[in-house]
Amino acid sequence: MKGLADLNQNVENETGSFSSKATVEGNVLKLSIKKVYKQTKIQKEDFGKMLDFLDAAYNFSQRRVVLKKN
């Protein structure tokens, strides 16, 4: 399947993580998506680290999947 690898990503640091995994089983596309906040209070110096995984999650939410018949 073309473009399936683009749906697989993992961004993790001490503030949190975002991971997504896409697999095809038969004619079914399965997505496993997980976003975790590792800290309840984040120092302003670490805000950029938090944005790393939040931006990855947002960008994933904006992706589109086109399914085609063979």
mmCIF file of the N, C-alpha and C atoms, coordinates in Angstrom:
data_MODEL
# 
_entry.id   MODEL 
# 
loop_
_atom_site.group_PDB 
_atom_site.id 
_atom_site.type_symbol 
_atom_site.label_atom_id 
_atom_site.label_alt_id 
_atom_site.label_comp_id 
_atom_site.label_asym_id 
_atom_site.label_entity_id 
_atom_site.label_seq_id 
_atom_site.pdbx_PDB_ins_code 
_atom_site.Cartn_x 
_atom_site.Cartn_y 
_atom_site.Cartn_z 
_atom_site.occupancy 
_atom_site.B_iso_or_equiv 
_atom_site.pdbx_formal_charge 
_atom_site.auth_seq_id 
_atom_site.auth_comp_id 
_atom_site.auth_asym_id 
_atom_site.auth_atom_id 
_atom_site.pdbx_PDB_model_num 
ATOM 1   N N  . MET A 1 1  ? 0.849  -1.177 0.000  1.00 0.00 ? 1  MET A N  1 
ATOM 2   C CA . MET A 1 1  ? 0.000  0.000  0.000  1.00 0.00 ? 1  MET A CA 1 
ATOM 3   C C  . MET A 1 1  ? 0.894  1.239  0.000  1.00 0.00 ? 1  MET A C  1 
ATOM 4   N N  . LYS A 1 2  ? 0.590  2.144  -0.853 1.00 0.00 ? 2  LYS A N  1 
ATOM 5   C CA . LYS A 1 2  ? 1.382  3.360  -1.019 1.00 0.00 ? 2  LYS A CA 1 
ATOM 6   C C  . LYS A 1 2  ? 1.070  4.367  0.088  1.00 0.00 ? 2  LYS A C  1 
ATOM 7   N N  . GLY A 1 3  ? 2.116  4.954  0.673  1.00 0.00 ? 3  GLY A N  1 
ATOM 8   C CA . GLY A 1 3  ? 1.947  6.011  1.656  1.00 0.00 ? 3  GLY A CA 1 
ATOM 9   C C  . GLY A 1 3  ? 1.660  5.544  3.066  1.00 0.00 ? 3  GLY A C  1 
ATOM 10  N N  . LEU A 1 4  ? 1.654  4.251  3.292  1.00 0.00 ? 4  LEU A N  1 
ATOM 11  C CA . LEU A 1 4  ? 1.356  3.731  4.626  1.00 0.00 ? 4  LEU A CA 1 
ATOM 12  C C  . LEU A 1 4  ? 2.430  4.126  5.631  1.00 0.00 ? 4  LEU A C  1 
ATOM 13  N N  . ALA A 1 5  ? 3.676  4.144  5.206  1.00 0.00 ? 5  ALA A N  1 
ATOM 14  C CA . ALA A 1 5  ? 4.780  4.498  6.107  1.00 0.00 ? 5  ALA A CA 1 
ATOM 15  C C  . ALA A 1 5  ? 4.653  5.936  6.628  1.00 0.00 ? 5  ALA A C  1 
ATOM 16  N N  . ASP A 1 6  ? 4.018  6.812  5.865  1.00 0.00 ? 6  ASP A N  1 
ATOM 17  C CA . ASP A 1 6  ? 3.847  8.204  6.298  1.00 0.00 ? 6  ASP A CA 1 
ATOM 18  C C  . ASP A 1 6  ? 2.933  8.319  7.520  1.00 0.00 ? 6  ASP A C  1 
ATOM 19  N N  . LEU A 1 7  ? 2.117  7.305  7.753  1.00 0.00 ? 7  LEU A N  1 
ATOM 20  C CA . LEU A 1 7  ? 1.201  7.329  8.893  1.00 0.00 ? 7  LEU A CA 1 
ATOM 21  C C  . LEU A 1 7  ? 1.862  6.817  10.174 1.00 0.00 ? 7  LEU A C  1 
ATOM 22  N N  . ASN A 1 8  ? 3.045  6.245  10.059 1.00 0.00 ? 8  ASN A N  1 
ATOM 23  C CA . ASN A 1 8  ? 3.766  5.728  11.224 1.00 0.00 ? 8  ASN A CA 1 
ATOM 24  C C  . ASN A 1 8  ? 4.741  6.787  11.721 1.00 0.00 ? 8  ASN A C  1 
ATOM 25  N N  . GLN A 1 9  ? 4.589  7.171  12.988 1.00 0.00 ? 9  GLN A N  1 
ATOM 26  C CA . GLN A 1 9  ? 5.505  8.143  13.560 1.00 0.00 ? 9  GLN A CA 1 
ATOM 27  C C  . GLN A 1 9  ? 5.562  7.989  15.074 1.00 0.00 ? 9  GLN A C  1 
ATOM 28  N N  . ASN A 1 10 ? 6.639  8.491  15.644 1.00 0.00 ? 10 ASN A N  1 
ATOM 29  C CA . ASN A 1 10 ? 6.812  8.449  17.091 1.00 0.00 ? 10 ASN A CA 1 
ATOM 30  C C  . ASN A 1 10 ? 7.629  9.667  17.512 1.00 0.00 ? 10 ASN A C  1 
ATOM 31  N N  . VAL A 1 11 ? 7.032  10.511 18.347 1.00 0.00 ? 11 VAL A N  1 
ATOM 32  C CA . VAL A 1 11 ? 7.708  11.686 18.900 1.00 0.00 ? 11 VAL A CA 1 
ATOM 33  C C  . VAL A 1 11 ? 7.598  11.553 20.412 1.00 0.00 ? 11 VAL A C  1 
ATOM 34  N N  . GLU A 1 12 ? 8.745  11.520 21.091 1.00 0.00 ? 12 GLU A N  1 
ATOM 35  C CA . GLU A 1 12 ? 8.727  11.336 22.538 1.00 0.00 ? 12 GLU A CA 1 
ATOM 36  C C  . GLU A 1 12 ? 9.846  12.135 23.185 1.00 0.00 ? 12 GLU A C  1 
ATOM 37  N N  . ASN A 1 13 ? 9.517  12.765 24.293 1.00 0.00 ? 13 ASN A N  1 
ATOM 38  C CA . ASN A 1 13 ? 10.508 13.456 25.124 1.00 0.00 ? 13 ASN A CA 1 
ATOM 39  C C  . ASN A 1 13 ? 10.004 13.459 26.562 1.00 0.00 ? 13 ASN A C  1 
ATOM 40  N N  . GLU A 1 14 ? 10.664 14.193 27.441 1.00 0.00 ? 14 GLU A N  1 
ATOM 41  C CA . GLU A 1 14 ? 10.293 14.136 28.860 1.00 0.00 ? 14 GLU A CA 1 
ATOM 42  C C  . GLU A 1 14 ? 8.951  14.797 29.172 1.00 0.00 ? 14 GLU A C  1 
ATOM 43  N N  . THR A 1 15 ? 8.400  15.592 28.260 1.00 0.00 ? 15 THR A N  1 
ATOM 44  C CA . THR A 1 15 ? 7.115  16.239 28.513 1.00 0.00 ? 15 THR A CA 1 
ATOM 45  C C  . THR A 1 15 ? 5.930  15.400 28.045 1.00 0.00 ? 15 THR A C  1 
ATOM 46  N N  . GLY A 1 16 ? 6.136  14.541 27.048 1.00 0.00 ? 16 GLY A N  1 
ATOM 47  C CA . GLY A 1 16 ? 5.038  13.727 26.543 1.00 0.00 ? 16 GLY A CA 1 
ATOM 48  C C  . GLY A 1 16 ? 5.428  12.986 25.286 1.00 0.00 ? 16 GLY A C  1 
ATOM 49  N N  . SER A 1 17 ? 4.421  12.350 24.689 1.00 0.00 ? 17 SER A N  1 
ATOM 50  C CA . SER A 1 17 ? 4.703  11.592 23.470 1.00 0.00 ? 17 SER A CA 1 
ATOM 51  C C  . SER A 1 17 ? 3.466  11.510 22.588 1.00 0.00 ? 17 SER A C  1 
ATOM 52  N N  . PHE A 1 18 ? 3.717  11.290 21.315 1.00 0.00 ? 18 PHE A N  1 
ATOM 53  C CA . PHE A 1 18 ? 2.664  11.000 20.341 1.00 0.00 ? 18 PHE A CA 1 
ATOM 54  C C  . PHE A 1 18 ? 3.188  9.902  19.438 1.00 0.00 ? 18 PHE A C  1 
ATOM 55  N N  . SER A 1 19 ? 2.378  8.859  19.271 1.00 0.00 ? 19 SER A N  1 
ATOM 56  C CA . SER A 1 19 ? 2.774  7.785  18.369 1.00 0.00 ? 19 SER A CA 1 
ATOM 57  C C  . SER A 1 19 ? 1.570  7.343  17.552 1.00 0.00 ? 19 SER A C  1 
ATOM 58  N N  . SER A 1 20 ? 1.843  6.964  16.328 1.00 0.00 ? 20 SER A N  1 
ATOM 59  C CA . SER A 1 20 ? 0.800  6.432  15.459 1.00 0.00 ? 20 SER A CA 1 
ATOM 60  C C  . SER A 1 20 ? 1.388  5.279  14.665 1.00 0.00 ? 20 SER A C  1 
ATOM 61  N N  . LYS A 1 21 ? 0.571  4.260  14.473 1.00 0.00 ? 21 LYS A N  1 
ATOM 62  C CA . LYS A 1 21 ? 0.993  3.085  13.715 1.00 0.00 ? 21 LYS A CA 1 
ATOM 63  C C  . LYS A 1 21 ? -0.158 2.670  12.815 1.00 0.00 ? 21 LYS A C  1 
ATOM 64  N N  . ALA A 1 22 ? 0.156  2.446  11.546 1.00 0.00 ? 22 ALA A N  1 
ATOM 65  C CA . ALA A 1 22 ? -0.855 2.035  10.581 1.00 0.00 ? 22 ALA A CA 1 
ATOM 66  C C  . ALA A 1 22 ? -0.487 0.670  10.021 1.00 0.00 ? 22 ALA A C  1 
ATOM 67  N N  . THR A 1 23 ? -1.479 -0.212 9.967  1.00 0.00 ? 23 THR A N  1 
ATOM 68  C CA . THR A 1 23 ? -1.290 -1.533 9.377  1.00 0.00 ? 23 THR A CA 1 
ATOM 69  C C  . THR A 1 23 ? -2.496 -1.862 8.514  1.00 0.00 ? 23 THR A C  1 
ATOM 70  N N  . VAL A 1 24 ? -2.271 -2.749 7.570  1.00 0.00 ? 24 VAL A N  1 
ATOM 71  C CA . VAL A 1 24 ? -3.359 -3.231 6.726  1.00 0.00 ? 24 VAL A CA 1 
ATOM 72  C C  . VAL A 1 24 ? -3.496 -4.724 6.964  1.00 0.00 ? 24 VAL A C  1 
ATOM 73  N N  . GLU A 1 25 ? -4.686 -5.139 7.340  1.00 0.00 ? 25 GLU A N  1 
ATOM 74  C CA . GLU A 1 25 ? -4.993 -6.550 7.544  1.00 0.00 ? 25 GLU A CA 1 
ATOM 75  C C  . GLU A 1 25 ? -6.136 -6.909 6.610  1.00 0.00 ? 25 GLU A C  1 
ATOM 76  N N  . GLY A 1 26 ? -5.794 -7.630 5.554  1.00 0.00 ? 26 GLY A N  1 
ATOM 77  C CA . GLY A 1 26 ? -6.798 -7.932 4.538  1.00 0.00 ? 26 GLY A CA 1 
ATOM 78  C C  . GLY A 1 26 ? -7.186 -6.655 3.827  1.00 0.00 ? 26 GLY A C  1 
ATOM 79  N N  . ASN A 1 27 ? -8.450 -6.302 3.904  1.00 0.00 ? 27 ASN A N  1 
ATOM 80  C CA . ASN A 1 27 ? -8.952 -5.067 3.300  1.00 0.00 ? 27 ASN A CA 1 
ATOM 81  C C  . ASN A 1 27 ? -9.232 -3.995 4.344  1.00 0.00 ? 27 ASN A C  1 
ATOM 82  N N  . VAL A 1 28 ? -8.642 -4.141 5.541  1.00 0.00 ? 28 VAL A N  1 
ATOM 83  C CA . VAL A 1 28 ? -8.936 -3.229 6.645  1.00 0.00 ? 28 VAL A CA 1 
ATOM 84  C C  . VAL A 1 28 ? -7.679 -2.436 7.017  1.00 0.00 ? 28 VAL A C  1 
ATOM 85  N N  . LEU A 1 29 ? -7.811 -1.115 7.041  1.00 0.00 ? 29 LEU A N  1 
ATOM 86  C CA . LEU A 1 29 ? -6.748 -0.240 7.507  1.00 0.00 ? 29 LEU A CA 1 
ATOM 87  C C  . LEU A 1 29 ? -6.958 -0.017 8.995  1.00 0.00 ? 29 LEU A C  1 
ATOM 88  N N  . LYS A 1 30 ? -5.953 -0.381 9.802  1.00 0.00 ? 30 LYS A N  1 
ATOM 89  C CA . LYS A 1 30 ? -6.047 -0.219 11.247 1.00 0.00 ? 30 LYS A CA 1 
ATOM 90  C C  . LYS A 1 30 ? -5.055 0.839  11.695 1.00 0.00 ? 30 LYS A C  1 
ATOM 91  N N  . LEU A 1 31 ? -5.544 1.790  12.490 1.00 0.00 ? 31 LEU A N  1 
ATOM 92  C CA . LEU A 1 31 ? -4.713 2.858  13.036 1.00 0.00 ? 31 LEU A CA 1 
ATOM 93  C C  . LEU A 1 31 ? -4.679 2.737  14.554 1.00 0.00 ? 31 LEU A C  1 
ATOM 94  N N  . SER A 1 32 ? -3.487 2.817  15.103 1.00 0.00 ? 32 SER A N  1 
ATOM 95  C CA . SER A 1 32 ? -3.294 2.846  16.546 1.00 0.00 ? 32 SER A CA 1 
ATOM 96  C C  . SER A 1 32 ? -2.632 4.184  16.870 1.00 0.00 ? 32 SER A C  1 
ATOM 97  N N  . ILE A 1 33 ? -3.320 5.002  17.660 1.00 0.00 ? 33 ILE A N  1 
ATOM 98  C CA . ILE A 1 33 ? -2.858 6.364  17.934 1.00 0.00 ? 33 ILE A CA 1 
ATOM 99  C C  . ILE A 1 33 ? -2.848 6.585  19.450 1.00 0.00 ? 33 ILE A C  1 
ATOM 100 N N  . LYS A 1 34 ? -1.751 7.185  19.926 1.00 0.00 ? 34 LYS A N  1 
ATOM 101 C CA . LYS A 1 34 ? -1.629 7.404  21.363 1.00 0.00 ? 34 LYS A CA 1 
ATOM 102 C C  . LYS A 1 34 ? -0.913 8.726  21.628 1.00 0.00 ? 34 LYS A C  1 
ATOM 103 N N  . LYS A 1 35 ? -1.518 9.561  22.490 1.00 0.00 ? 35 LYS A N  1 
ATOM 104 C CA . LYS A 1 35 ? -0.892 10.810 22.932 1.00 0.00 ? 35 LYS A CA 1 
ATOM 105 C C  . LYS A 1 35 ? -0.854 10.785 24.455 1.00 0.00 ? 35 LYS A C  1 
ATOM 106 N N  . VAL A 1 36 ? 0.337  11.042 25.022 1.00 0.00 ? 36 VAL A N  1 
ATOM 107 C CA . VAL A 1 36 ? 0.529  10.960 26.467 1.00 0.00 ? 36 VAL A CA 1 
ATOM 108 C C  . VAL A 1 36 ? 1.184  12.243 26.966 1.00 0.00 ? 36 VAL A C  1 
ATOM 109 N N  . TYR A 1 37 ? 0.617  12.793 28.030 1.00 0.00 ? 37 TYR A N  1 
ATOM 110 C CA . TYR A 1 37 ? 1.245  13.908 28.735 1.00 0.00 ? 37 TYR A CA 1 
ATOM 111 C C  . TYR A 1 37 ? 1.975  13.308 29.935 1.00 0.00 ? 37 TYR A C  1 
ATOM 112 N N  . LYS A 1 38 ? 3.289  13.482 30.013 1.00 0.00 ? 38 LYS A N  1 
ATOM 113 C CA . LYS A 1 38 ? 4.079  12.883 31.087 1.00 0.00 ? 38 LYS A CA 1 
ATOM 114 C C  . LYS A 1 38 ? 4.209  13.784 32.309 1.00 0.00 ? 38 LYS A C  1 
ATOM 115 N N  . GLN A 1 39 ? 3.881  15.051 32.174 1.00 0.00 ? 39 GLN A N  1 
ATOM 116 C CA . GLN A 1 39 ? 3.999  15.996 33.275 1.00 0.00 ? 39 GLN A CA 1 
ATOM 117 C C  . GLN A 1 39 ? 2.723  16.814 33.368 1.00 0.00 ? 39 GLN A C  1 
ATOM 118 N N  . THR A 1 40 ? 2.336  17.154 34.607 1.00 0.00 ? 40 THR A N  1 
ATOM 119 C CA . THR A 1 40 ? 1.153  18.002 34.788 1.00 0.00 ? 40 THR A CA 1 
ATOM 120 C C  . THR A 1 40 ? 1.514  19.476 34.778 1.00 0.00 ? 40 THR A C  1 
ATOM 121 N N  . LYS A 1 41 ? 2.758  19.777 35.155 1.00 0.00 ? 41 LYS A N  1 
ATOM 122 C CA . LYS A 1 41 ? 3.242  21.158 35.117 1.00 0.00 ? 41 LYS A CA 1 
ATOM 123 C C  . LYS A 1 41 ? 4.532  21.185 34.312 1.00 0.00 ? 41 LYS A C  1 
ATOM 124 N N  . ILE A 1 42 ? 4.551  22.052 33.314 1.00 0.00 ? 42 ILE A N  1 
ATOM 125 C CA . ILE A 1 42 ? 5.718  22.140 32.431 1.00 0.00 ? 42 ILE A CA 1 
ATOM 126 C C  . ILE A 1 42 ? 6.315  23.530 32.553 1.00 0.00 ? 42 ILE A C  1 
ATOM 127 N N  . GLN A 1 43 ? 7.614  23.581 32.750 1.00 0.00 ? 43 GLN A N  1 
ATOM 128 C CA . GLN A 1 43 ? 8.315  24.858 32.844 1.00 0.00 ? 43 GLN A CA 1 
ATOM 129 C C  . GLN A 1 43 ? 8.277  25.554 31.476 1.00 0.00 ? 43 GLN A C  1 
ATOM 130 N N  . LYS A 1 44 ? 8.290  26.872 31.493 1.00 0.00 ? 44 LYS A N  1 
ATOM 131 C CA . LYS A 1 44 ? 8.234  27.616 30.238 1.00 0.00 ? 44 LYS A CA 1 
ATOM 132 C C  . LYS A 1 44 ? 9.404  27.284 29.326 1.00 0.00 ? 44 LYS A C  1 
ATOM 133 N N  . GLU A 1 45 ? 10.540 26.888 29.898 1.00 0.00 ? 45 GLU A N  1 
ATOM 134 C CA . GLU A 1 45 ? 11.706 26.525 29.088 1.00 0.00 ? 45 GLU A CA 1 
ATOM 135 C C  . GLU A 1 45 ? 11.465 25.229 28.307 1.00 0.00 ? 45 GLU A C  1 
ATOM 136 N N  . ASP A 1 46 ? 10.547 24.394 28.804 1.00 0.00 ? 46 ASP A N  1 
ATOM 137 C CA . ASP A 1 46 ? 10.259 23.105 28.156 1.00 0.00 ? 46 ASP A CA 1 
ATOM 138 C C  . ASP A 1 46 ? 9.039  23.160 27.245 1.00 0.00 ? 46 ASP A C  1 
ATOM 139 N N  . PHE A 1 47 ? 8.470  24.340 27.069 1.00 0.00 ? 47 PHE A N  1 
ATOM 140 C CA . PHE A 1 47 ? 7.263  24.459 26.254 1.00 0.00 ? 47 PHE A CA 1 
ATOM 141 C C  . PHE A 1 47 ? 7.509  24.005 24.811 1.00 0.00 ? 47 PHE A C  1 
ATOM 142 N N  . GLY A 1 48 ? 8.683  24.296 24.260 1.00 0.00 ? 48 GLY A N  1 
ATOM 143 C CA . GLY A 1 48 ? 9.015  23.865 22.900 1.00 0.00 ? 48 GLY A CA 1 
ATOM 144 C C  . GLY A 1 48 ? 9.028  22.356 22.763 1.00 0.00 ? 48 GLY A C  1 
ATOM 145 N N  . LYS A 1 49 ? 9.458  21.668 23.809 1.00 0.00 ? 49 LYS A N  1 
ATOM 146 C CA . LYS A 1 49 ? 9.456  20.201 23.795 1.00 0.00 ? 49 LYS A CA 1 
ATOM 147 C C  . LYS A 1 49 ? 8.027  19.673 23.756 1.00 0.00 ? 49 LYS A C  1 
ATOM 148 N N  . MET A 1 50 ? 7.139  20.322 24.498 1.00 0.00 ? 50 MET A N  1 
ATOM 149 C CA . MET A 1 50 ? 5.745  19.911 24.484 1.00 0.00 ? 50 MET A CA 1 
ATOM 150 C C  . MET A 1 50 ? 5.134  20.140 23.101 1.00 0.00 ? 50 MET A C  1 
ATOM 151 N N  . LEU A 1 51 ? 5.509  21.256 22.476 1.00 0.00 ? 51 LEU A N  1 
ATOM 152 C CA . LEU A 1 51 ? 4.982  21.546 21.140 1.00 0.00 ? 51 LEU A CA 1 
ATOM 153 C C  . LEU A 1 51 ? 5.424  20.511 20.120 1.00 0.00 ? 51 LEU A C  1 
ATOM 154 N N  . ASP A 1 52 ? 6.585  19.867 20.327 1.00 0.00 ? 52 ASP A N  1 
ATOM 155 C CA . ASP A 1 52 ? 7.049  18.844 19.394 1.00 0.00 ? 52 ASP A CA 1 
ATOM 156 C C  . ASP A 1 52 ? 6.015  17.739 19.228 1.00 0.00 ? 52 ASP A C  1 
ATOM 157 N N  . PHE A 1 53 ? 5.524  17.186 20.339 1.00 0.00 ? 53 PHE A N  1 
ATOM 158 C CA . PHE A 1 53 ? 4.562  16.093 20.205 1.00 0.00 ? 53 PHE A CA 1 
ATOM 159 C C  . PHE A 1 53 ? 3.146  16.585 19.945 1.00 0.00 ? 53 PHE A C  1 
ATOM 160 N N  . LEU A 1 54 ? 2.805  17.798 20.411 1.00 0.00 ? 54 LEU A N  1 
ATOM 161 C CA . LEU A 1 54 ? 1.482  18.343 20.105 1.00 0.00 ? 54 LEU A CA 1 
ATOM 162 C C  . LEU A 1 54 ? 1.350  18.678 18.621 1.00 0.00 ? 54 LEU A C  1 
ATOM 163 N N  . ASP A 1 55 ? 2.408  19.225 18.023 1.00 0.00 ? 55 ASP A N  1 
ATOM 164 C CA . ASP A 1 55 ? 2.388  19.522 16.588 1.00 0.00 ? 55 ASP A CA 1 
ATOM 165 C C  . ASP A 1 55 ? 2.302  18.233 15.781 1.00 0.00 ? 55 ASP A C  1 
ATOM 166 N N  . ALA A 1 56 ? 3.012  17.194 16.207 1.00 0.00 ? 56 ALA A N  1 
ATOM 167 C CA . ALA A 1 56 ? 2.937  15.902 15.506 1.00 0.00 ? 56 ALA A CA 1 
ATOM 168 C C  . ALA A 1 56 ? 1.511  15.358 15.548 1.00 0.00 ? 56 ALA A C  1 
ATOM 169 N N  . ALA A 1 57 ? 0.852  15.479 16.695 1.00 0.00 ? 57 ALA A N  1 
ATOM 170 C CA . ALA A 1 57 ? -0.535 15.015 16.827 1.00 0.00 ? 57 ALA A CA 1 
ATOM 171 C C  . ALA A 1 57 ? -1.472 15.826 15.942 1.00 0.00 ? 57 ALA A C  1 
ATOM 172 N N  . TYR A 1 58 ? -1.301 17.135 15.942 1.00 0.00 ? 58 TYR A N  1 
ATOM 173 C CA . TYR A 1 58 ? -2.160 17.981 15.105 1.00 0.00 ? 58 TYR A CA 1 
ATOM 174 C C  . TYR A 1 58 ? -1.945 17.678 13.619 1.00 0.00 ? 58 TYR A C  1 
ATOM 175 N N  . ASN A 1 59 ? -0.690 17.579 13.202 1.00 0.00 ? 59 ASN A N  1 
ATOM 176 C CA . ASN A 1 59 ? -0.404 17.292 11.799 1.00 0.00 ? 59 ASN A CA 1 
ATOM 177 C C  . ASN A 1 59 ? -0.979 15.945 11.382 1.00 0.00 ? 59 ASN A C  1 
ATOM 178 N N  . PHE A 1 60 ? -0.943 14.970 12.270 1.00 0.00 ? 60 PHE A N  1 
ATOM 179 C CA . PHE A 1 60 ? -1.547 13.674 11.959 1.00 0.00 ? 60 PHE A CA 1 
ATOM 180 C C  . PHE A 1 60 ? -3.054 13.819 11.781 1.00 0.00 ? 60 PHE A C  1 
ATOM 181 N N  . SER A 1 61 ? -3.686 14.635 12.616 1.00 0.00 ? 61 SER A N  1 
ATOM 182 C CA . SER A 1 61 ? -5.142 14.807 12.526 1.00 0.00 ? 61 SER A CA 1 
ATOM 183 C C  . SER A 1 61 ? -5.569 15.472 11.217 1.00 0.00 ? 61 SER A C  1 
ATOM 184 N N  . GLN A 1 62 ? -4.639 16.145 10.547 1.00 0.00 ? 62 GLN A N  1 
ATOM 185 C CA . GLN A 1 62 ? -4.964 16.822 9.304  1.00 0.00 ? 62 GLN A CA 1 
ATOM 186 C C  . GLN A 1 62 ? -4.689 15.967 8.061  1.00 0.00 ? 62 GLN A C  1 
ATOM 187 N N  . ARG A 1 63 ? -4.147 14.783 8.253  1.00 0.00 ? 63 ARG A N  1 
ATOM 188 C CA . ARG A 1 63 ? -3.846 13.892 7.118  1.00 0.00 ? 63 ARG A CA 1 
ATOM 189 C C  . ARG A 1 63 ? -5.137 13.305 6.566  1.00 0.00 ? 63 ARG A C  1 
ATOM 190 N N  . ARG A 1 64 ? -5.091 12.969 5.304  1.00 0.00 ? 64 ARG A N  1 
ATOM 191 C CA . ARG A 1 64 ? -6.220 12.343 4.636  1.00 0.00 ? 64 ARG A CA 1 
ATOM 192 C C  . ARG A 1 64 ? -5.765 10.998 4.071  1.00 0.00 ? 64 ARG A C  1 
ATOM 193 N N  . VAL A 1 65 ? -6.673 10.052 4.081  1.00 0.00 ? 65 VAL A N  1 
ATOM 194 C CA . VAL A 1 65 ? -6.410 8.719  3.544  1.00 0.00 ? 65 VAL A CA 1 
ATOM 195 C C  . VAL A 1 65 ? -7.350 8.489  2.367  1.00 0.00 ? 65 VAL A C  1 
ATOM 196 N N  . VAL A 1 66 ? -6.786 8.087  1.242  1.00 0.00 ? 66 VAL A N  1 
ATOM 197 C CA . VAL A 1 66 ? -7.590 7.794  0.058  1.00 0.00 ? 66 VAL A CA 1 
ATOM 198 C C  . VAL A 1 66 ? -7.486 6.296  -0.202 1.00 0.00 ? 66 VAL A C  1 
ATOM 199 N N  . LEU A 1 67 ? -8.618 5.637  -0.194 1.00 0.00 ? 67 LEU A N  1 
ATOM 200 C CA . LEU A 1 67 ? -8.657 4.208  -0.445 1.00 0.00 ? 67 LEU A CA 1 
ATOM 201 C C  . LEU A 1 67 ? -9.080 3.979  -1.895 1.00 0.00 ? 67 LEU A C  1 
ATOM 202 N N  . LYS A 1 68 ? -8.344 3.127  -2.583 1.00 0.00 ? 68 LYS A N  1 
ATOM 203 C CA . LYS A 1 68 ? -8.626 2.850  -3.990 1.00 0.00 ? 68 LYS A CA 1 
ATOM 204 C C  . LYS A 1 68 ? -8.882 1.368  -4.193 1.00 0.00 ? 68 LYS A C  1 
ATOM 205 N N  . LYS A 1 69 ? -9.783 1.053  -5.085 1.00 0.00 ? 69 LYS A N  1 
ATOM 206 C CA . LYS A 1 69 ? -9.993 -0.340 -5.465 1.00 0.00 ? 69 LYS A CA 1 
ATOM 207 C C  . LYS A 1 69 ? -8.898 -0.773 -6.416 1.00 0.00 ? 69 LYS A C  1 
ATOM 208 N N  . ASN A 1 70 ? -8.480 -2.004 -6.285 1.00 0.00 ? 70 ASN A N  1 
ATOM 209 C CA . ASN A 1 70 ? -7.488 -2.551 -7.226 1.00 0.00 ? 70 ASN A CA 1 
ATOM 210 C C  . ASN A 1 70 ? -8.149 -3.169 -8.420 1.00 0.00 ? 70 ASN A C  1 
# 
